[in-house]
Amino acid sequence: MSENNKRIEKKAGTIRFLLLSFVLFILADIIGKWFIADESNVPVLLRITMWVTALFLGASTHYGLRRIESTIWKTVASILFYAAYIGILLLIKFYYFDNAELLGYRISITLMPVFAFFIELYVSRFIKWYGIKVKSLFNLHSIRDFRFVAAMILLFSVIVFMFMGGYRMQGCLNRAGTDLYQLITEGEINRNSDRREPVRQYDRIFNDLNDTQLKAAQKNGLKKTITIADAENNRNLVKIENCDYYVVEELTHSVPYLVPKAAKLVEDIGKAFQDSLYNRGYHSDHKITITSVLRTEETVKELRKVNVNASENSCHCYGTTVDISYFTFQTPQKGKAAETEKMRQVLMQVVYDLWKAERCYVKYEKKQSCLHITVR
């Protein structure tokens, strides 16, 4: 083979390798975007990773398979290469992620070597077969015939329109991707009948009467009502503030103080709530919301002005009781956030476990949308 022919063949090989890499990137991007909502953006780092991976696979497939003549050995080599590729992805923890929308990209990048193998092995054969069929159909003797050229343009136009149509389907599997992600990370798609958050009639289960809670409050808490000033200086009380496990809502008729035993209970609820969500594939920075804590002499008087039914001898007066909202939560600014219904399910299950362990009494408050919890 002359030097000129070698240079032409080398250039043609480079063009084929780059074209293969480009097609791999496009295919991976199309599949990935099926799971991406319209208003979401693909991380730049992920796109760079896709380009590098596509170039690496394009070069490996094109130049590697060319050296093997037997189709069987090409297949064996491709399988071994694919096994090593998956091993590398596992080694760099490619599948440990907290964003359901990126599930499509994980799938497409995983399948890239498969795409590369079939494109390199069968696309050129298909184009040759298609060309022969066109020539046979129109009884052509030259590929320069306008009918042959038109048929080839039609073929590539169909391919281009398929790619364009694939991009237009962005987000079409967004909901399905979320469900599939939860199936992978939690073992089951999370609905109201989720086995990890059983469907229970919590308004009936959490029905500990006020008298029962009051006895526990008098036993474990303060011996009498106190003022705000006394609460601030009382060594038997712990001030609770926004922390890693919960947020304290702006309090209007109570002050943020609890006896240590109750403060520990609230912290355990918040921590178990976070851990439960994290174990189900959500970001760890979810927090419960505390809406009412210790009522003092002043806050009871203020409360009775707006609610004549408010008791002067409430469990809240002993520093043993908190109200935790089951509709208001703090969600993370980034990473996968749980929906309100999922957080409500998890909170109920966490409190149920502590209730079963006899660490607290609980009343399900419908009007206030909260759980009224007293430490035992």
C-alpha positions in Angstrom: 0.0 0.0 0.0 1.4 3.4 -1.0 2.1 6.1 1.5 -0.7 8.2 0.0 -3.2 5.5 0.5 -2.0 4.9 4.0 -2.5 8.6 4.9 -6.0 8.5 3.3 -6.9 5.3 5.3 -5.5 6.9 8.5 -7.6 10.0 8.0 -10.7 7.9 7.2 -10.1 5.9 10.4 -9.8 9.1 12.5 -13.0 10.4 11.0 -14.8 7.2 11.7 -13.6 7.1 15.3 -14.6 10.7 15.9 -18.0 10.1 14.2 -18.5 7.0 16.4 -17.7 9.0 19.5 -20.1 11.8 18.5 -22.9 9.3 17.9 -22.2 7.6 21.3 -22.4 11.0 23.0 -25.7 11.9 21.2 -27.3 8.5 22.1 -26.3 8.8 25.8 -27.5 12.4 25.9 -30.9 11.5 24.3 -31.5 8.7 26.8 -30.4 10.7 29.7 -32.7 13.6 28.9 -35.7 11.3 28.9 -35.5 11.4 32.6 -34.7 15.1 33.0 -37.5 17.6 33.7 -37.8 20.4 31.2 -36.7 23.1 33.7 -33.7 21.1 34.9 -30.1 21.4 33.7 -27.5 18.7 33.1 -24.4 19.2 35.3 -21.4 20.5 33.2 -19.1 17.9 34.8 -21.4 15.1 33.7 -21.3 16.4 30.1 -17.5 16.5 30.2 -17.4 13.0 31.6 -19.7 11.8 28.8 -17.5 13.4 26.1 -14.3 11.8 27.6 -16.0 8.5 27.9 -17.4 8.6 24.4 -14.0 9.5 22.9 -12.3 6.7 24.9 -14.9 4.1 23.9 -14.9 5.3 20.3 -11.2 4.9 20.0 -11.1 1.6 21.9 -13.9 0.0 19.9 -12.8 1.3 16.5 -9.1 0.7 16.7 -9.4 -2.4 19.0 -12.0 -4.4 17.0 -10.2 -3.7 13.7 -7.3 -5.8 14.8 -9.5 -8.8 15.4 -10.8 -10.5 12.3 -13.1 -13.2 13.8 -16.6 -12.0 14.7 -16.7 -14.5 17.6 -13.4 -13.2 19.1 -14.6 -9.7 18.6 -17.7 -10.6 20.7 -15.6 -12.3 23.4 -13.2 -9.3 23.6 -16.1 -6.9 23.8 -17.7 -8.8 26.7 -14.4 -8.8 28.6 -13.9 -5.1 27.9 -17.5 -4.4 29.1 -16.9 -6.4 32.3 -13.8 -4.3 33.0 -15.7 -1.1 32.1 -18.5 -1.9 34.6 -15.9 -2.8 37.2 -14.3 0.7 36.8 -17.7 2.3 37.2 -18.3 0.4 40.4 -14.8 1.2 41.7 -15.4 5.0 41.3 -18.9 4.6 42.9 -20.6 5.8 39.8 -23.9 4.3 40.9 -24.0 5.9 44.4 -26.0 8.9 43.6 -28.9 11.0 45.2 -30.5 12.4 42.1 -33.3 10.4 40.4 -33.3 12.7 37.4 -29.7 11.6 36.5 -30.8 7.9 36.4 -31.1 8.1 32.6 -27.5 9.2 32.3 -26.3 6.4 34.6 -28.1 3.9 32.3 -26.9 5.4 29.0 -23.3 5.7 30.2 -23.5 2.1 31.4 -24.7 1.0 27.9 -22.2 3.1 25.9 -19.9 0.1 25.2 -22.9 -1.9 24.0 -23.9 0.9 21.6 -20.3 1.2 20.4 -20.0 -2.5 19.7 -23.2 -2.8 17.7 -22.5 0.5 15.7 -18.9 -0.6 14.8 -19.9 -4.1 13.9 -23.3 -3.8 12.2 -24.0 -0.2 11.0 -21.5 -0.3 8.1 -23.0 -3.8 7.2 -26.5 -2.4 7.3 -25.6 0.6 5.1 -23.9 -1.8 2.6 -27.0 -4.0 2.6 -29.3 -1.0 2.2 -27.2 0.3 -0.8 -27.3 -3.2 -2.5 -31.1 -3.3 -2.0 -31.5 0.2 -3.5 -29.4 -0.7 -6.5 -31.3 -3.9 -7.0 -34.7 -2.3 -6.6 -34.0 0.4 -9.2 -31.7 -1.8 -11.3 -28.9 0.8 -10.9 -25.4 0.4 -12.2 -23.7 3.3 -10.5 -23.9 4.9 -7.0 -23.8 8.3 -8.8 -27.3 7.8 -10.0 -29.6 10.5 -8.4 -32.0 7.8 -7.2 -29.3 6.1 -5.2 -28.1 9.4 -3.8 -31.7 10.3 -2.9 -32.2 7.0 -1.2 -29.1 7.4 0.9 -30.1 11.0 1.8 -33.5 9.6 2.8 -31.8 7.0 5.1 -29.6 9.6 6.9 -32.5 12.1 7.1 -34.6 9.4 8.9 -31.7 8.9 11.4 -31.3 12.6 12.0 -35.0 13.1 12.6 -35.0 10.1 15.0 -32.2 11.9 17.0 -34.2 15.2 16.9 -37.3 13.4 18.0 -35.4 11.7 20.8 -34.4 15.1 22.2 -37.9 16.4 22.0 -39.0 13.6 24.3 -37.0 15.2 27.2 -38.7 14.5 30.5 -41.0 11.9 29.1 -39.8 9.3 31.7 -39.2 11.8 34.6 -41.9 10.3 36.8 -41.0 6.7 35.8 -37.4 7.5 36.5 -38.2 8.7 40.0 -40.2 5.5 40.7 -37.5 3.3 39.3 -34.9 5.1 41.4 -36.9 4.5 44.5 -37.3 0.8 43.5 -33.5 0.5 43.2 -32.7 2.4 46.4 -35.6 1.3 48.6 -36.7 -2.0 47.1 -40.2 -0.8 46.4 -41.9 2.2 44.8 -43.0 4.5 47.5 -46.7 5.0 47.6 -49.1 5.4 50.5 -49.1 1.6 50.7 -45.3 1.5 51.0 -44.2 -1.5 53.1 -41.5 0.6 54.8 -44.1 3.2 55.8 -47.2 1.0 56.6 -50.6 2.5 56.1 -51.9 2.9 59.6 -54.8 4.9 61.0 -52.5 7.1 63.1 -55.4 9.3 64.3 -56.7 6.2 66.1 -53.3 4.8 67.2 -52.0 8.2 68.5 -54.9 8.8 70.8 -53.3 9.0 74.2 -55.7 11.0 76.4 -54.8 14.3 78.0 -55.1 12.9 81.5 -52.6 10.2 80.6 -50.1 12.7 79.2 -50.7 15.1 82.1 -49.7 12.4 84.6 -46.5 11.7 82.7 -45.8 15.5 82.5 -46.3 16.0 86.2 -44.0 13.0 86.9 -41.2 13.9 84.6 -41.3 17.7 84.4 -41.5 20.9 86.3 -43.6 20.8 89.5 -45.4 24.1 88.8 -45.8 26.7 86.1 -43.1 29.3 85.8 -42.5 32.6 84.2 -40.4 33.3 81.1 -37.6 34.8 83.3 -37.6 31.7 85.5 -37.4 29.4 82.4 -34.4 31.3 81.0 -32.5 30.8 84.4 -33.8 27.3 85.3 -31.0 24.7 85.4 -33.5 21.9 85.0 -34.5 23.1 81.5 -32.6 22.8 78.2 -33.0 25.5 75.6 -33.8 24.0 72.2 -32.8 25.9 69.1 -32.5 25.2 65.3 -30.0 22.5 64.9 -29.0 19.6 62.6 -32.1 17.6 63.4 -35.0 20.1 63.7 -36.1 23.7 63.3 -38.0 25.6 65.9 -40.8 27.6 64.4 -41.3 31.2 65.5 -43.1 30.6 68.8 -46.0 32.9 69.7 -47.4 31.2 72.8 -44.6 29.2 74.2 -40.8 29.4 74.8 -38.2 26.9 73.6 -37.3 25.1 76.8 -37.7 21.4 77.7 -36.5 19.1 80.5 -33.4 17.1 79.3 -35.4 13.9 78.9 -37.9 15.6 76.5 -35.1 17.4 74.7 -33.3 14.1 74.1 -36.6 12.6 72.8 -37.0 15.4 70.3 -33.4 15.1 69.1 -33.9 11.3 68.7 -37.0 11.9 66.6 -35.2 14.4 64.4 -32.2 12.1 63.9 -34.2 9.0 63.2 -36.3 11.0 60.7 -33.2 12.1 58.8 -31.6 8.6 58.9 -34.8 7.0 57.7 -35.0 9.3 54.7 -31.3 9.0 54.0 -31.6 5.1 54.0 -34.3 5.5 51.4 -32.1 7.4 49.0 -33.0 11.0 49.9 -30.6 13.8 51.0 -29.8 13.7 54.7 -30.6 17.4 55.3 -34.4 17.0 56.0 -35.6 18.4 59.3 -38.8 18.2 61.3 -40.5 21.4 62.6 -41.4 22.1 66.2 -44.4 24.4 66.6 -45.0 24.5 70.4 -42.9 23.9 73.4 -43.0 25.2 77.1 -45.9 27.4 78.1 -45.2 29.9 80.9 -47.6 31.9 83.0 -47.4 34.8 80.5 -47.9 32.6 77.4 -50.9 30.8 78.8 -52.6 34.1 79.5 -51.9 35.3 76.0 -53.1 32.0 74.5 -56.4 32.2 76.5 -57.1 35.6 74.9 -57.3 33.9 71.4 -58.4 30.5 72.6 -60.7 30.3 75.6 -60.5 26.5 75.6 -56.8 26.6 76.2 -56.0 24.8 79.5 -54.2 26.5 82.3 -52.9 23.1 83.3 -51.6 21.9 79.9 -48.9 19.3 79.5 -46.9 22.1 77.8 -46.6 23.8 81.2 -44.2 21.1 82.5 -41.5 21.2 79.9 -42.1 17.6 78.8 -44.3 18.2 75.8 -43.8 19.4 72.2 -45.9 19.7 69.1 -44.3 18.5 65.9 -45.9 19.4 62.6 -46.7 16.6 60.2 -47.2 19.0 57.2 -44.3 21.4 57.6 -40.7 20.3 57.1 -37.4 21.8 56.0 -36.0 20.2 52.9 -32.5 20.4 51.5 -31.4 23.1 49.0 -29.6 20.6 46.9 -29.7 16.9 46.4 -32.9 14.7 46.4 -35.7 16.1 48.5 -38.6 14.0 49.6 -42.2 15.0 48.9 -44.4 16.1 51.9 -46.4 12.9 51.9 -43.2 10.8 52.1 -41.8 12.9 54.9 -45.2 12.6 56.7 -45.1 8.8 56.3 -41.6 8.6 57.7 -42.3 10.9 60.6 -45.3 8.9 61.6 -43.3 5.7 61.4 -40.5 7.1 63.5 -42.8 8.4 66.2 -44.7 5.1 66.1 -41.5 3.2 66.8 -40.7 5.4 69.8 -44.4 5.2 71.0 -44.2 1.4 70.8 -40.9 1.5 72.8 -42.9 3.3 75.5 -40.7 6.4 75.3 -43.6 8.8 74.8 -47.3 9.4 74.6 -48.7 10.8 71.4 -51.9 12.6 70.4 -52.7 13.1 66.7 -54.1 16.6 66.4 -56.2 17.2 63.3 -56.9 20.9 63.7 -53.4 21.9 64.5 -51.9 19.4 62.0 -49.3 18.3 64.5 -48.4 15.4 66.8 -48.7 16.3 70.5 -45.9 14.4 72.2 -45.1 14.0 75.9 -42.0 12.1 77.1 -42.7 9.1 79.4 
